[in-house]
Amino acid sequence: MPARNRRLPSHLSWPLTPSDLDAALGERMSRVEKLYFGSRPAEDGSLLAVQWYGVTVHPSLRQRLSMTVVPLPAAERAVARHVLVQCCLPEVAAWIDRAVAAPETWRQAGHHRHWRPAGTGVTHRDDFDPYR
């Protein structure tokens, strides 16, 4: 959906679309309960965040995910999209697979992972720790 239809300022753009996520993640998207498109750039440069819901939320959300795509300056979209599609989305897919197969104690807790571009690849941080 164009930014103008989502009330995003014209100088900002989302680096990924729902179609990008569907193409890269396939059936894993069935675990995504909510897909958000942020309205402001992240202070730490994160462009994609995934949250695993533990047992502390409503039972219908247990072992499900939310995903947030964060906007960035429109001029940086093409490069960021390429890096995210090539490097980040395979990592997201692997993270979701590991989350689903994780021991019950891990799955019962809430977890977060954020990604941001780093050179020609991406870097991530878990559960609000600093980026590595």
C-alpha positions as CSV (number, residue, x, y, z in Angstrom):
1,M,0.0,0.0,0.0
2,P,1.4,3.4,-0.9
3,A,2.7,5.6,1.9
4,R,0.1,8.2,1.1
5,N,-2.6,5.7,2.0
6,R,-1.0,4.9,5.3
7,R,-0.4,8.6,6.3
8,L,3.3,8.2,6.3
9,P,5.2,11.5,5.5
10,S,6.5,11.6,2.0
11,H,10.1,11.7,3.1
12,L,9.8,8.3,4.8
13,S,9.2,4.9,3.3
14,W,8.9,1.3,4.6
15,P,11.7,-0.9,3.3
16,L,9.5,-4.0,3.1
17,T,5.9,-4.8,2.0
18,P,3.6,-7.5,3.1
19,S,4.3,-9.2,-0.2
20,D,8.0,-9.2,0.5
21,L,7.3,-10.9,3.9
22,D,4.9,-13.4,2.4
23,A,7.3,-14.4,-0.4
24,A,10.3,-14.8,2.0
25,L,8.5,-16.4,5.0
26,G,5.8,-18.4,3.3
27,E,3.8,-20.5,5.8
28,R,5.7,-19.0,8.7
29,M,3.5,-15.9,8.2
30,S,0.6,-17.9,9.6
31,R,2.2,-17.5,13.0
32,V,2.3,-13.7,12.6
33,E,-0.8,-12.5,14.6
34,K,-0.1,-8.8,13.9
35,L,1.9,-7.1,11.2
36,Y,2.6,-3.4,12.1
37,F,4.0,-0.7,9.9
38,G,5.6,1.9,12.2
39,S,5.1,5.6,11.7
40,R,8.6,6.9,12.9
41,P,12.1,5.7,12.3
42,A,13.7,3.8,15.2
43,E,16.3,5.7,17.2
44,D,18.7,2.7,17.0
45,G,18.3,2.2,13.3
46,S,16.2,-1.0,13.6
47,L,14.1,-1.7,10.4
48,L,12.4,-4.9,11.4
49,A,11.3,-6.3,14.8
50,V,9.8,-9.6,15.7
51,Q,8.1,-10.4,19.0
52,W,7.3,-13.9,20.3
53,Y,4.4,-13.9,22.6
54,G,4.9,-16.0,25.7
55,V,2.2,-17.3,28.1
56,T,1.8,-13.9,29.7
57,V,-0.7,-12.8,27.1
58,H,-4.1,-13.9,26.0
59,P,-4.2,-17.7,25.3
60,S,-5.1,-17.1,21.6
61,L,-1.7,-15.3,21.1
62,R,0.5,-17.9,22.8
63,Q,3.3,-19.1,20.6
64,R,2.4,-16.5,18.0
65,L,4.3,-13.5,16.7
66,S,4.0,-9.9,15.9
67,M,6.2,-8.2,13.3
68,T,7.0,-4.5,12.9
69,V,8.4,-2.9,9.8
70,V,10.0,0.5,10.6
71,P,10.2,3.4,8.1
72,L,13.4,5.0,7.0
73,P,14.3,8.0,4.8
74,A,12.7,7.3,1.4
75,A,16.1,7.8,-0.4
76,E,17.5,4.8,1.5
77,R,14.7,2.4,0.8
78,A,16.0,0.6,-2.2
79,V,19.4,-0.3,-0.6
80,A,17.8,-1.2,2.7
81,R,15.2,-3.4,1.0
82,H,17.8,-5.3,-0.9
83,V,19.8,-6.0,2.2
84,L,16.7,-7.0,4.2
85,V,15.4,-9.3,1.5
86,Q,18.8,-10.9,0.9
87,C,20.2,-11.1,4.4
88,C,17.5,-10.3,7.0
89,L,14.5,-12.3,5.9
90,P,16.4,-15.6,5.8
91,E,17.5,-14.9,9.4
92,V,13.9,-14.1,10.4
93,A,12.7,-17.4,8.8
94,A,15.4,-19.3,10.8
95,W,14.6,-17.5,14.0
96,I,10.9,-18.4,13.6
97,D,11.8,-22.0,13.0
98,R,14.0,-22.1,16.1
99,A,11.3,-20.4,18.2
100,V,8.7,-23.0,17.2
101,A,11.1,-25.8,17.9
102,A,12.5,-24.3,21.1
103,P,12.1,-26.0,24.5
104,E,8.9,-25.2,26.3
105,T,10.6,-22.9,28.9
106,W,11.8,-20.7,26.1
107,R,8.5,-20.6,24.3
108,Q,6.6,-19.7,27.5
109,A,8.6,-16.4,27.8
110,G,8.2,-13.4,25.6
111,H,11.2,-12.6,23.3
112,H,12.1,-9.9,20.9
113,R,14.6,-9.6,18.0
114,H,15.4,-6.5,16.1
115,W,17.4,-6.2,12.8
116,R,19.2,-3.2,11.2
117,P,21.5,-2.9,8.2
118,A,25.2,-3.2,8.9
119,G,27.3,-2.6,5.8
120,T,26.3,-5.2,3.2
121,G,24.5,-7.3,5.7
122,V,22.4,-7.0,8.9
123,T,23.0,-7.2,12.6
124,H,20.5,-8.0,15.3
125,R,19.8,-7.7,19.0
126,D,17.7,-9.8,21.3
127,D,15.4,-8.9,24.1
128,F,16.5,-5.3,24.1
129,D,20.2,-6.0,24.6
130,P,22.5,-3.7,22.6
131,Y,23.3,-4.5,19.0
132,R,26.4,-6.7,18.6
